[in-house]
Amino acid sequence: MRNDVFYKTPFVLFLVLVLGSSAILAFDYLGDYVEKASAFISSVITFLVISELLARSKGMSLFSREKIKIIAFLYVFWLLFEQGYPLYIYRDQTLPEGYLFTMYLQLAFNAFVAKVLIND
């Protein structure tokens, strides 16, 4: 029989990889502290979504229905915050060409992924 360490070690490694890579991504992000924190949170949410999608492809689920709904909502909402915050703080500057198109494309994709997470 396997001991608790056998089951805890992969989870700890998962946390180290997710939080570590998210922190590195956020640290390298150019912007103020709100934008850096937003990049960190966005990366963590994306890791959770990818993990759940991979589990679903194997016929399993990692999270309860309620947690999946929360993750799916955050996946869409956080994109709006992450893209909307710079629109607000840099409102006196002109938008880069294609910024809104890219944002709407990301929003459509995130909404589709959220729908898949909730409906499966």
C-alpha positions as CSV (number, residue, x, y, z in Angstrom):
1,M,0.0,0.0,0.0
2,R,1.3,3.5,-0.9
3,N,1.8,6.0,1.9
4,D,0.5,9.6,2.0
5,V,3.8,11.0,0.7
6,F,3.3,9.1,-2.6
7,Y,0.0,11.0,-3.1
8,K,1.1,14.4,-1.7
9,T,4.4,14.7,-3.7
10,P,2.7,15.0,-7.1
11,F,0.3,17.6,-5.8
12,V,3.1,19.6,-4.2
13,L,5.1,19.5,-7.4
14,F,2.0,20.6,-9.3
15,L,1.7,23.6,-7.0
16,V,5.3,24.5,-7.3
17,L,5.2,24.3,-11.1
18,V,1.9,26.2,-11.4
19,L,2.7,28.9,-8.9
20,G,6.4,29.2,-9.8
21,S,5.7,29.5,-13.6
22,S,2.9,31.9,-12.9
23,A,5.1,34.1,-10.6
24,I,7.9,34.2,-13.2
25,L,5.4,35.2,-15.9
26,A,3.9,37.9,-13.7
27,F,7.4,39.2,-12.6
28,D,8.4,39.5,-16.3
29,Y,5.2,41.3,-17.2
30,L,5.6,45.0,-18.0
31,G,3.1,47.0,-16.1
32,D,2.1,48.2,-12.6
33,Y,1.5,45.9,-9.7
34,V,-2.2,45.4,-10.5
35,E,-1.2,44.2,-14.0
36,K,1.5,41.9,-12.6
37,A,-1.0,40.4,-10.1
38,S,-3.6,40.1,-12.8
39,A,-1.1,38.2,-15.0
40,F,-0.3,35.8,-12.1
41,I,-4.0,35.1,-11.4
42,S,-4.7,34.7,-15.1
43,S,-1.9,32.1,-15.4
44,V,-3.1,30.1,-12.4
45,I,-6.7,30.1,-13.8
46,T,-5.4,28.9,-17.1
47,F,-3.5,26.1,-15.5
48,L,-6.6,25.0,-13.7
49,V,-8.6,25.1,-16.9
50,I,-6.0,23.1,-18.8
51,S,-5.8,20.5,-16.1
52,E,-9.6,20.1,-16.0
53,L,-9.7,19.9,-19.8
54,L,-7.0,17.2,-19.8
55,A,-8.9,15.2,-17.1
56,R,-12.1,15.5,-19.2
57,S,-10.4,14.1,-22.2
58,K,-9.6,11.0,-20.1
59,G,-13.2,10.8,-18.9
60,M,-12.5,12.2,-15.4
61,S,-13.0,15.4,-13.5
62,L,-10.7,17.0,-11.0
63,F,-13.1,19.4,-9.5
64,S,-16.7,19.4,-8.2
65,R,-19.5,21.0,-10.4
66,E,-19.5,24.1,-8.2
67,K,-15.8,24.6,-8.5
68,I,-15.9,24.0,-12.2
69,K,-18.5,26.8,-12.5
70,I,-16.4,29.1,-10.5
71,I,-13.3,28.4,-12.6
72,A,-15.2,28.8,-15.9
73,F,-16.7,32.1,-14.7
74,L,-13.2,33.3,-13.6
75,Y,-11.7,32.2,-16.9
76,V,-14.0,34.6,-18.8
77,F,-14.3,37.4,-16.1
78,W,-10.6,37.6,-15.5
79,L,-9.9,38.1,-19.2
80,L,-12.3,41.1,-19.2
81,F,-10.5,42.5,-16.2
82,E,-7.0,41.7,-17.5
83,Q,-7.8,43.4,-20.9
84,G,-10.1,46.1,-19.5
85,Y,-7.7,47.5,-16.8
86,P,-5.1,48.7,-19.3
87,L,-7.9,50.2,-21.3
88,Y,-8.9,52.3,-18.3
89,I,-5.5,53.3,-17.0
90,Y,-4.1,54.2,-20.5
91,R,-7.4,55.7,-21.7
92,D,-5.6,58.9,-22.8
93,Q,-3.4,56.9,-25.3
94,T,-4.5,55.4,-28.6
95,L,-5.1,51.7,-28.7
96,P,-2.7,49.5,-30.6
97,E,-4.1,48.4,-33.9
98,G,-6.1,45.2,-33.5
99,Y,-6.3,45.4,-29.7
100,L,-10.0,45.2,-29.5
101,F,-10.2,42.5,-32.2
102,T,-7.7,40.3,-30.3
103,M,-9.6,40.9,-27.1
104,Y,-12.9,39.9,-28.6
105,L,-11.3,36.8,-30.2
106,Q,-9.9,35.8,-26.8
107,L,-13.2,36.5,-25.1
108,A,-15.1,34.3,-27.7
109,F,-12.5,31.5,-27.2
110,N,-12.6,31.7,-23.4
111,A,-16.4,31.7,-23.4
112,F,-16.4,28.6,-25.6
113,V,-14.0,26.8,-23.2
114,A,-16.1,27.9,-20.2
115,K,-19.2,26.5,-22.0
116,V,-17.4,23.2,-22.6
117,L,-16.3,23.0,-18.9
118,I,-19.8,23.7,-17.6
119,N,-21.8,21.5,-20.1
120,D,-19.7,18.3,-20.0
